[in-house]
Structure formats: structure tokens, C-alpha cells
Amino acid sequence: MDKNFGFRGLSLAACAMAALFTAQSAKADIIEINNFWAGSGNVTIDFTGVNWHDGSTVTGLHEYGRAGGFLTYNLTTDPLKRNGFQSFCVDIFHSFNFAVRSIDVLQPATIISSTAAADLGRLYTNHHADIDLRSSSAANEAAFQLAVWEIVNEGSGAYSLDAGGFKASGTGSALAQSWLAELGIASTSEYNANIWTVQSMLTTGHGYAQDVVVFAQVPEPETYAMLLAGLGLIGFSARRRKSDTL
């Protein structure tokens, strides 16, 4: 039976994009996925393979729904919902609802393969300008979401929406395939993919609900140098104060 897989809406958790640069280890923020970020498209997906989340075998998964990035708020740091950011579903195995709050749990990118994590960062580096605006088209939004699912769920070793364990069609599928083809060309990534596990506040014991990805810019080398220099000065100052008290 068809259903709306990752698109009914979402109980979800993640830091606001600005916080991702400074608070990667933040836990238990309250997050709301309020709606789609911009446009969204109708897509169909089929999957047979291994559920990357729990290792179970999945056969003949067939889903239909709307695809696009999510308008996401961190209500812990932004209770008035002034600074929304965009997140994308990486979990095709569970449903969720819009505007339902949840608790966040940060997961390392290694819950997916290192190759998938790197390719997600490169995908965003190459095409975030196509999806950043709230006026982004349905084709662009759906294409990016389909590309994310292909990267995360494909086990055949090649990214193709027409072949392998994960298949997809519908709005933006041709565009998604062209973006995926670019990943075969060596390039650097300016962004890290951060995977968040979402635990619904409506589920007893805050049970598992959904996983999403948000992207954080990789700091420039000069930023690391300034950070290390600052830490060195802090250490010097602490030693100096200790010495002065002897």
C-alpha cells in the first residue's frame, strides 16, 4: 500500500544552523519541523536492501509522497521561530508529522558509511545555492532530497535512480541524477553532513522516530589557526597567573 513515507511532517531534533558552528555537542534541544522549506514534488521510491539504521533486510519497500527540504526550528534557542533553517530526511523507513516537537540526539556521520557522509557534503557544496532560498523550486528541492536518499540508501556502489537497491522517479528525478553523476568527479567539500536522530516527545520514553541531515560549513584553515592560537594564549595566561601566586 502506498503511503507518505518521510513527508507527512516530522517530529525532529537538530540545532539551528548557526548553532551547528559552535555547539556540535548540544543535546536535548526541542525541535519543530514546521513545513516544507520551499517547493516540494511528488515522487515514488522503491527499495530492497539493508536498512542502514538497524541492519535489517528490507524487501519491496514501495512509497509515494512529497519530497523536499524541511523548514526546521530550534525552539530551545529560538522560541519565537525567527531563524528557521533547512534539514533533509535521510530515513525512508519511518513516517512522521509536521509541527510535532521532539528531542534531538546528535549522531556521528558514521551511522552511515564514510563514503555517503563525504558525498552528502560534496552534494551540498555543489548545489546548496539551488535550494537555499525559501523560493526554491519544487524540482530543485525534490531533486536534492532524492539525491540524499540515493546516497544514504544505495548499496550497489553506483548512484543511479533507475537501478540498484534504491530507485526513485517523479519530480526532479532527472535533475537529481545529473547531480549524483557529478559526485564521480573528484572535488573537495566545504560542508560536513551532520546526522540527527529524532526522538518524538509524543512517544513513551521518547522512542525512535526519524533521522535527518543538516549541513555545517567546514571552518577555513585560518579559523583553526586562530582557535589554536587563542587556546595557546589561554594556557599561557593560566600558567602566568599560577606563577604570579607562588
Secondary structure, DSSP 8 states (H G I E B T S, - for coil): -----TTS-BEE----HHHHTT-TT--S-EEEEEEESS--EEEEEEEEEE-TTT--EEEEEEEEEEE--EEEEETTT-TT--S-EEEEE--SS----TTEEEEEEEE-GGGS-HHHHHHHHHHHHHHGGGT-STT--HHHHHHHHHHHHHHHH--SSS--TTSSSEEEEETTHHHHHHHHHHTTS----SEEEEEEEEEETTSTTS-EEEEEEEEEE---HHHHHHHHHHHHHHHHHHHHHHHHT-
